[in-house]
Amino acid sequence: MGMYLNIGNAGFQSVRKGLYVDKTGLISWINQTLGTKNKLTCVSRPRRFGKSFATQMLCAYYDKSCDSSILFSDLEISSDPEFSQYLNQYDVIYLDITWFISTVQNIKNIIPYLQEQVIEELCQTYPLHENTHSLPLALAKISELSGHKFIIIIDEWDALFREVKEAEDVQKEYLQLLRGLFKSSLTDKMIEGAYITGILPIKKYGTQSALTDFREYTMLQPKKLAKYTGFTETEVKLLCQDYGMDFEEAKRWYDGYSFHQIKSIYSPNSIIQAVQNEEFGDYWTETETYESLKYYINYNLDGLKDAIISMLGGEKYRINIRTFQNDLTSLKNKDDVMTLLVHLGYLAYDSTAKEVYIPNQEVAEEFKNAVEYNQWEGVSSALHKSDELLIATLQQNEGLVEQYLDEIHSANTSVLAYHNEQSLSCVITIAYYTAQKDYTLIRELPTGKGFADIVFLPRKHTDKPALIVELKWDRSAQGAIDQIKQKHYIDALKDYTGNLLLVGINYNKETKEHQCKIEKYCNSSMS
């Protein structure tokens, strides 16, 4: 066993010793691609989404230097009729690009260094009669002499584009190496299959991908590999059941990534951390700080800040993903930044509506931290006053609620400017932002005779009352309360048995003031 050629199954052994969710169905899918024109697979998804676990699993399965039959005997792949046909049958070359970045003395020499290291190891198994410094040429000669083909697995393939952003010469040299391996006339003779993972899709030059023969599966379009992008809802329910965790809390914290074929995908690392720690919370910062988010949302691009604010307020934002060049430096407009944030996991993408949104509470916390650190005027003050506003509402202190809403609005009349009731709804959601610790916020909840603007439904751990909030524009707060009653919005909460407050909020465009009316609901008030 070597460092690059046939590294064995130690990595997957350690994975199996911990909390493991069976994703070996991916192996069956890859087996069907081996030796075909679909044999080159590129999977891009964020940190925390199990990319390295997958590469360790594939190395353990295909590597002919070890026997991994016991490791897979109780997993889904073992029931595949072709399980034994491919098990431990191949020479596997494994390259972790971050390893080469951390061990090379001069980053400008990384590509020659990488090739030298791998060729040196190849020569220990396959003596080459000619001295060569080209990895593609070495593999071609080995395949020609031995008839053997290789499976190549590259983890963090895009690390050079992320960590050495300005070294364009190095990046181009790297792409030339990848072209030599995967886009040459000899590729079919020497490569049985390839699986490369990263955060970014393959770099574009103009409108063309640098490696057009790869089949790409991304956070924008995971296609048939959607269920391997993260944990599915079924998998999370089973984990919560087995470990006595509250599934609804797991869903609030870590769900929200949705694809055409799979509607609910959860962040794997966060779920595992929550189960192991027996506590839900923000585990994002254990693998990445919010520094990168803070940096990108502070880009001086027209409309970006407004888009982020609207998403903090629970809205979705339509974007064009086509202009993104799949790197960190060619960001020309707000759509490019938000597309990048999808690949980084900070935003989720609805491919049908072509909209992005903040997926869950964990990521929302990262946005909140980034916005407060950047001291976005108006929004920061709204977030800081959020706890006080909720307390005033629960105490039915209408005057104080009006005062806080006036202050939040006047603190920034550009970002938080009202244009219609939808804008008002967005800002009210931000104003009550910290209420999400104790409430599920439902916007435009369907009722028998319309939609309640915002419903605050208490979570299991709190005894706070539910809130039905109706918003008006140049009308009256009392009229909002009357509408809640007349249209029987309360009926939408027929299964709810706790206390309930009716909240009417009106904004007067002329005076630029808010009016608030709060009533405690009881059965007699509807008679």
N, C-alpha and C positions, 0 to 999 in steps of 0.2 A: 504494500500500500504506500502511496506517495502523498505529496502535498497538492498535486494538481492532477496526476493521472491515477485513477482508481483510488480515491481517498477512503474507501470503505464505508461502513454504516454506523460509525460511532456517533455522528451527529443525530441520526434518527433514533438511535438507542436512547440518547438523552431526552429527546422529544417524547418518546413513549413512556419514559419514567415519570413524566409530569402529567398535568391535566391535558388530555388529548382528545380532540374531536376528529373523527375519522373523515379524512378528505382523500382517501385513496382511490375514489372513483375517478379522480383526475388521471391516474395512471392508465386506466382502461381507455380513456379518451386519447391519451398520447400514444398508446400502443397502436391505435388505428391509423395514426399519422406516420409512423416510422417507415422510412423508405419510399414515401410518396411525395408528391409535389407540395403537400401540406405539412411537411416534416419540420418546418422552422416556425417556432412559436415564441412570440414576445408578449409577456404579461406585465403590464404596468399598473401599479396601485400604490397607495401611500404607505409610509412606515406604519407599523402596528397591525398590518393586515396579512401577516403570515407568509410573506414571500420567501424568506430564508428557510422556514419550516418546509415549504414545498420543495425547494431545491435539495434539502437534506433527505427528504423522502425519496426523491427521484434518484439521487446518487445511491442510496441504499438498495433500491429496487433493481437498477440496471447494472451496477458495478460487478464485474465478473471476479474481482479479487476477494469477494466475501460471500458468505452464505446468509441470506436475510430471510429465509423461509419462515423462521419462528417469529420474526418481527412483524410479518404481515399475515400470519396464519389466522388471526382472529379479526381481521379487518375486511372491509367490503371487497377489496381487490381479490381476496383469496377465493371468492365464489365465481370469479370470471373464468370461463373455460380456457382462456389463453394465459392464465396467471403464470403457469410454469414455463410457458414457451419463451417468455421474455425475461423471466426472473434471473438476475445475475449472469447475463449473457453477453455483456458489452464492455469494451474499453470506454470509460467515461472520463472526459476531461472537465474538471471543475475549476472555474476561475471566479474568485471574489475580487472585483475591481478595487474595492476599498482597501483590501490587503496590499495590493501593489502600490496604491497611492501612499499608504502609510510606511512602506518599507523601502521604496526607491529613494536614493539620495537626492536626486535632482528630478523634479517632475517633468522636465523637458525630455528626459531619457526613459520615461515610463514604458513606452511601447517597445523599444528594443529590449529593455529590461524584462518585461513580461515574456516576450518571445524567447529570450535566452534562458529564462528559468524553466519554462515548459519544455523546450527542446532538450535541455540538459537531462530532464527526467525521462522524456521519451526515449532518449538514447540508451538509458539503462535497461529498457525492455526491448526496444527495437533498434539495434545498432545501425546507424546511418553511415554509408560508405562515403558520402560527400558531406563536407562541412557546409551547413546552411544557417543563416540567421533569420530565415523566414518561416514562421510557424505554418502558414498554409502550404508552402512548398514541402516542409518536412512531413506533414500529414499526407500530402499527395504521394510522396515517395514511399512512405510506409504502407499506405493502402495499395499502391501498385505492386510492391514486393510481397506483401503478406496476404492481400485480399481482405484485410480487416477494415471495417468502417467504425467510426467513432460517434459517440453521443457527446455533445458539448453542452454543458450547463454553465451559464454565466449569471452570477448574482450581482445585483447593483450595477448592471451593465452601463447605466447612464451616470455613474458617479463622477466621471470626468467632466460632464456637462454641468453638474450641480456644484461640485467642490472646486473646480478649476475653471470658473466661468470665462475668464479672459484669455485663456491659453488656446486660441483658435487653431494654431498650428498643431498642437498636440491632439486636439479633438479631430482635426482632419486626418492626421496620421492614424489615429485610432479607428476612424471610420474606414480608412483604406484597408486596415487589417481585417475588420469585420467583412468588408466586401470580398477580400481574398478568401476568407473562410466560407462565406455563405452566398456569394453572388458571383461565382466564377464557373467556368466550364467544367471544373473538376469537383465541384461541390457534391454532386450526386455520387461520385466514385468514392469519396472519403468520409462523407457525413451521413449517418443513418438518421439522425434527428438532432434538434437543438431546442433548448428551452432557456430563454433569457428573461430576467426579471429586472425591473427598475421602477422608479417613480414616474418618470416621463416617458411618453411614447417616443418612437424613433424620430430623430432629428429630421426636420424638413429643410430642403433647400429650394426656395421658390414654392411651388405647389407639390413637389415630388418628395417622397420619402427616400432617405439615404439607402435603405435596404428594402427594396420593394417586394422581395420574395418572402418576407416574414408575414405570418398571419398575426395581426395585433389584437389584443384583448385589453381594453382600458377601462378606466372609471367612467368614461363617456359611453363606451360600447363594449361591455364585457361579453356580449353574445352568449355562446353556449357555455362559457366558463363562469357565468354570473354566480352560480351557487358555490363556486370555489373562491370567490372574491373575499368573502368573510364568512361569518356564521349565519346560517339561516334561522328563521323564527322557530322552526321545529327543533333545531339543535339547541337554541338558547332555552326554550321551554323545558327540554329534558335536563339541561344543566341546572336550571333553577329548581326543578323538581327534585333532582338527585341531591342537591346541596342545600335545600331549604331556603332558597332565595326568592324574593318577590319579583315575579316576572314582569309585572307592570312597571316597577321601578327600573328594571333592566331595560325595558323598552324605552322609557322616557330618557334614560341617560345615554344609550348607545345605539338605538335603532335610527332609521331615517335615510339610509342609502337605499335607493330603489331603482330597479332596472326593469326592462321590458318583460323578461322571463321570471324574475324573482322580485317580489315587491318589498320585501324587508330583509336587509342585510345589516348585520351588526359588526362593530369594530371588535375583532377577535382578541387582541391584546387586552383591551379594557374589560371585556367580559371575563377573561381568565383572571385578571388582577382582582376584579370585584369578587369573584367566587373564592379565590384563594385568601383574600383579606376579609371575607364575609362582610363587605361594606361597599356600597355604591359611592362613586365620587369621580373626580376628574383625575384620570390616570394618564392623560395626554402628555403632561409635562414630564413624565418619567422617560419618554422617548424623544420628545422634542419640545423646546420651549416655544412660547408664543412670539419669540423674536421675529421669526420669518413672516408670520401673519402680520405683526405690527409693521414690518418693513413694507410689505406689498400693499396693504390697505391704505398706506400713507402716500402712495404714488400720486403725483399731482396730475391726475387725468380727469377730464370733465365728466361729472356724473358718477364717479366711483363712490365717493362718500355718500351721496344720496342713496345709491343702490345698497350699500352696506347698512345704512340706517333703516331702510325699508325692510330688509331681511331680518334685522334685529327686532323689528316690529311684527314679525311673523309672516311677511309677504314673500312671494316668489318674484324673481326678476328674470325677464327674458334676455338671452344673450345669443351672440353669433360665435360659435366655437371654431369656425373655419379659418380665421386669420391667425390663430395661435401657431407659432413656429416650433413648438415642442422644446423650448429652451427657456432659460431664466433671464436672458438679456434682451430679447427682441419683443419687449412688451410695449405695444404702440397705442393701445386703447384700453378702456375699462373692461371690455369683453375678454381681451387677452389675459388680464390680471385675474378675472373671475374664472376663466377656463383653467389657468394654472392652479387656482385654489381648489378646483375640483380634483385635479390630479394629486394635490397635496392632502386631500381629505377634509379640508376646511369647509367646502361646500359640496352639496349633492346636486345631481343633475337629472332633471326629468326630460328624457329624450323625446317623449311625445309632445310635450308642451314647449320644449326647448327653453326651459327655465331652470335657474339655480336657486338654492335655498339653504339655510343653515339646518343641518340634519337632526341634531339632537341637543340635549342639555349640556353634555360634555363639551361639544364644540362651541356652543353658545357661550359657555364660560370663557373660552379662549378669546372669542370676539369681544366680550365684555372687558376682559383684562387689557386687550390691545387698544380698545377705544379709550379706556380710562387712562392708560399710559400715554397715549398720544394727546390726551386732554382735548378731545373734540368738544368744542364749545357747545353748550346746550345739551348734548347727549350725555356727557359726563355728569352734568348737574342733575339730569333726569334720573340717571342710574343711582346717584348718591341719595336722592330724595325718595327713591322708590319705597323703601321700608316705611318711612314716615307717612307717605301717601296711603299705603295699605292700612296702617294703624288708624289713621284718621277716618278712612272709609268704614272699617269695622266698628269704630266707635260712633258712626253716623254723624260725624262732625262735618256737616256740609260746608260751612264757611271755610274750614281749614283745607278741605279737598279743593275748593275753588281757588284758594290762595296758592296752593302748591301747583295746580295745573296752570294758573296764570304765570307763575314764576318759571316753570319749565318751558312754557311756550316763549315767553319774552326773552329768555336767556339766549335764544338763537332764533331769529326770525327768517333765516334763510334755509338751513337744513330742516328745521321743524316747522316750516311754513305750511299753513293749511290751504288746500286748494278745493277740497271737497270732503264728504263724510269718510271716504276711504283714507285720506290723509289723516283725518282726526282719529280714526280707528288705529292706524299705525302708531301714532304718537301716544295714544292712551295705552297701548300695549307696552311700549317702551317705558312709559311712566310707572306702570305696575310691574316692571320687569322682574324684580326679586320675588314677586308673589309666586313665581313658577316653582319655588322651593316647596310650597305647600299646596299649589293648585295646578290642575291641568287646564290650560287656556284653550277654549274652543271658539273660534271666530266663525260667525255666521252659522250658528247651530240651527239646523232645520227644525221648524215647529209646524203645528197644524195649519197655521195661517201666516206663514212667512219665515223669516230668519232672525233669531236673536243676534244682535251685533257681536257681543262677547259674553261668554259664559265662563265663570271661574268655578271649576268643580274641585272640591277639596280632595286631597289624596288621603289614603288610608290612615296615615300616621298623624293627621291633624284633626282637631275638633272645631276648626274655623268654619263659619257658615259659607254656603255657596253664594255666588253673586251672579245676577243677571244684569248686564250693563247694556243700556240702550242709548245710542248717540244721536244727537240732533244738531242741525246746522241752521242758525237763525230761526229757531222755533222756541221751545221752552223745555226745561228739565221736567216739569210736571207732565207735559205732553208725552215725553219719553216714558215716564212711569205709566201713564194711562195706556199707551200702546202695548206695553208689556202685559197689562191686564186684559185689555180688549181683545188682543190676538192670542191670548192664552199661551204665552211663551213658557209659562210655568209647567205646562203639560209635557214639555220635552224632558223634564226632570222627574217624571212620574215615579221612577224607581229610586229616587233620592229621598232619604228620610230625615236628613238633618235640617238645621236652620237655614234660612234663605233671606238674602237681602236683595231688594230691587234698587238699582242705581240708574238714575237718569242724568245724563250730562248733555248740556247744550253749549254751543259756542256761538257767541254773538259777533258776527264779522265786523259790525260797525264799531262796537265798543272794545273789541278784541278781549273780551272777558268770557270766562266760563261760568255757567250756573250748574249747580248740582242739587239733586233731590234724592234722598235715600229713605226707603221704607223697609221695615221688617215685615216679611210676608207671613200672614197666617190665613187660615181657611176663611175666616169671617171677612177678610179684606176683599174677597172675590165675590161676595154675595151681593 
